[in-house]
Amino acid sequence: MSGSGFMIKSFKYYGVSWFLSVKSMNYDYNELLKRARAQVPEIALKHERLEVPKLLVSTVGMRTTISNFKDIADIVDRDPQHILKFLTREMATAATYHESRAIFQGKFPRDTFERLLQRYLEEFVVCPVCKRPDTSIAKEKRLAFLVCNACGARSSIKQL
Ligand SMILES: [Zn+2]
């Protein structure tokens, strides 16, 4: 019987210490945020945004072509085939990459590609920790990681 009394007591103890640590975490977080806002380095800001050019999309018959696909891949620093794989999977269609162009089966408006490309950037380019796009993809066995060159974070990503 005295055993259960001890249990309750220790539970209360942990409850309080948990509460205190959450409080101090919030405090630290706010402090960090204040400090971060006060001294965001100029250089970091310059690399924070990727300027992806407007997609050159044209539809002929039942095919849609992005003629500047290689430029986009070069800017986001990813293999065009990797981006293509993501897009075709999301769009449930087939596509080929040929002479810097991506040719999709079917008619698609530009905003479909832009919306998906935005998601691709969020999932496979932008570091989830520091939000900078200066990253590369590393593969280990059957796992893929986004390795950030800015903050050093390693985040697991989906294998396409
Ligand atoms: Zn990072």
Residues whose N, C-alpha, C, O or C-beta is under 5 A from the ligand:
A	BS01	ZN	C127 V129 C130 K131 C148 A150 C151 G152 A153
